[in-house]
Amino acid sequence: MRVEKDVTNDLTRLSATEMMRGLANRLFSSTELVKAHLLRIEEVNPKLNAVAYRRYEHALKEAEAADHLRLLSKTDPSTLPRLLGMPITVKEMYRIEGLPITGGVHKHRNRLATEDAAVVSRIKAAGAIVLAKTNMSTLTMAHETDNVLFGRTNHPLNPLHTPGGSSGGEAALISTFASPWGIGSDLGGSTRLPAHFCGIVGIRPTYGRISSVGEYPAYSHHLHMNSVGVLARNVQDTQVLYEVLSDHHISPLVPREIPIKWLAQTDKAPIDEELALGMEQLIRAMRDSGLAIESVEGRFLASATALWQNVILQDRGQETITEIQEGSSFHLFSELMKSKRGTSVYHKWILRLLLGARLFPPSEQAIRSFPRQIERLREKFREITEDRGVLLTPLYPTASPRHGKVAHYVYNNMGSRVLPYLVFVNVLGYPGIAVPIGRTKAGFPFGIQVVGGAGQEQVVFAVAKAIEEIAKFI
């Protein structure tokens, strides 16, 4: 069955919810929908470099099977899987049986997954069809998307700019209508930062809400900071995929009954004037709509970046070395020099991470204090949000910068200037969602963040939907 280009554009520009409705009403087939997205991927990927591995033949066969099942179930469509025939993309870190699972590491370039990750099993059981695995940073350990196996992923609006990371491949494809939604991860903003840079929605749920079994890497010393991430082009689509992955139904809430607090910026991480004005305009519009929003100071975020960094570096990089090392020995400074010459099999950013782990490891006393510091931050958050509300914050001080700019801050020990709004959520282990609200004069999108308490995804989604609706009119 041939899909013309204009039909491709019509189908791929639907929301995921509209696609599901169209499939249910037989306005188009899953085969047509999948083919349309495959054509779109091939159209945009040469510029983006967002795809790590294609799964096209399997996807087309699964689409035909979905169409056949829908035809057989004509009398009782309610018995069909919720996502039957829906295309989706998945970050390279999640195992898909028969496909490589590398984490962007040269050592694992030929390793194949022998089973599906939990999130992949769940979406397959719901009837979704995986089109491709998407690019990421090495071992998810950078806020941009680049590695020695697949290279650098570019921003959809300008190839000189970054889509963010580490789930940048997902965000780039979704924002260009090459995928309706996808699965990422979030250790330090890896879902929310690409969503902010690319103008889509991305949530990191409460730690443990979605099973991470079968992800690679899986660092035990990262505690509760990493979470499966969900990305889509609007809040409703994000909620649908979240519900499937978490088996947690989101009931509607009235935003006016939710305490909403607004943290405009911290002194150490000032926000670009254009973004600050856009967010203040949104806050005024929200207040004008009848929502009570109280402004709060950001001093409680002062220690969040250092705490997040110390948790990651507490093993002095040993687990990372174990994962990437080829041969009987590993010499960091030698590899750093080889990296500058372009002859190392290790990416420069993972080497810079290891250098930081060697130069700035937390002391044993600091490591013992982690539980106390984390609980103190949680207590302050609960106090600010009245234990049932949300905190609105920026996501990052700027819209998408040029490649290397985010990594420059992080790997030169200046993360506190750019990361506190992202990583305090990971330190908490709580849900945070990025919602697009505007564009800069140069055309780059930017968003705002909604953070809720542990297990309070319902509150987060309710406020995110209100923001999305209000942002349409400002």
Salt bridges, closest charged atoms under 4 A:
GLU4 OE2 - ARG2 NH1 2.21
GLU42 OE2 - ARG54 NE 2.87
GLU43 OE2 - LYS5 NZ 3.79
GLU43 OE1 - ARG40 NH1 3.28
GLU62 OE2 - ARG55 NH2 2.56
ASP116 OD2 - LYS124 NZ 2.95
ASP146 OD2 - HIS347 NE2 3.24
ASP186 OD1 - ARG192 NH2 2.91
GLU243 OE1 - ARG82 NH2 2.88
GLU243 OE2 - HIS249 ND1 3.62
GLU294 OE1 - LYS261 NZ 2.66
GLU297 OE1 - ARG299 NH1 2.41
ASP315 OD1 - HIS221 NE2 3.43
GLU319 OE1 - HIS221 ND1 3.15
GLU323 OE1 - HIS108 NE2 3.66
GLU326 OE2 - HIS106 ND1 2.61
GLU335 OE2 - LYS338 NZ 3.30
GLU375 OE2 - ARG382 NH2 2.74
GLU383 OE2 - LYS380 NZ 3.60
GLU386 OE2 - LYS261 NZ 2.68
GLU457 OE1 - ARG209 NH2 3.16
GLU469 OE1 - LYS472 NZ 3.16
